[in-house]
Amino acid sequence: MRFDDFFQQVHDPDSGWGAAEEGKRVLNMELVDHLAKEPIVGDNDLDSAIGLTRAIRGEYESYGTNEAQVTITNEQSHDALRSLRLVLLRHGVRFRPPWIDFTSFKEYWLAHDGYGSWQARRAMIGKVFEPILEQLEQLQEREITNELTRPVSPRDALGWPMVDEYIQQLRERFRSALSVADYKDVGNRCVGVLEALSATVYDPKTDCPEGSTPPPVDKTDIRIGAYIDRRLPGASNQELRGLVKKASALAHKMKHSPRADRTSTGIAADSVILLANILRRLQEAGRS
């Protein structure tokens, strides 16, 4: 979501005759509160964090310049800062402004030579918000330059709903990962993709030997390997089956590694995404 998306038009009962029909433009606090609890489905959460930061900064600049220009109440100004703090935490950015609402911001500027100078108050706001925006923009640059692999296939999704959902979650987690714990969680999401593939392609009726018990879903190398054996019988499947085992082993290694980082987990994530597209291609070939 972008800056403008955080505002909505509402009817202004105090507007006089001839005022614009669309009403007053105000910060959408319902949207702000929702974003604090969870990302917007289908949206880039980092873009939303940047848009929200700029929107709330604008409200405080309006208050510091002309209190009549703000679109939210003092109580809402407190809630907006709290929501922003929670959204930023999802991206590893700490936000601790020296005020908690409009009222305490005014107390702050009065105590720091801001009386009678809106420019001084704007400088105070910039000192608080500019470093946050710089950190978010750096994360955005990393997201662009360190995006996970995209398949050569022209499709945007595999058409396997569960697998597509797990891959999307993997991409989002990789974008926001900063710490070792974050990268270990990326490894966990890699395992999730493999298990979703295992549940999707394995058919107990055809892939499980007669009289045997089907292996559990988390035995990804066995189940996906059995699918490959069925789709590509003979010696030609050896390398591909080896790829399945290596991708599975690498994902589990990253899930538990005390030294997981962006490079190693990025390779693991790329591997499982490519494997998913290979299996999808195999299924399509089987229909031709």
Secondary structure, DSSP 8 states (H G I E B T S, - for coil): --GGGGEEEE--TT--TT--TT-EEEE-HHHHHHHHHS--TTS-HHHHHHHHHHHHHHHHHHHHH-GGG-SS-HHHHHHHHHHHHHHHHTTT-----S-SSHHHHHHHHHHTT-TT-HHHHHHHHHHHHHHHHHHHHHHHHHHHHT-----SSS-SS-S-HHHHHHHHHHHHHHHH--SHHHHHHHHHHHHHHHHHHHHHH--HHHHS-TT-----TT-HHHHHHHHHHHHS-SGGGHHHHHHHHHHHHHHHHHHH-TT--HHHHHHHHHHHHHHHHHHHHHHHHHH-
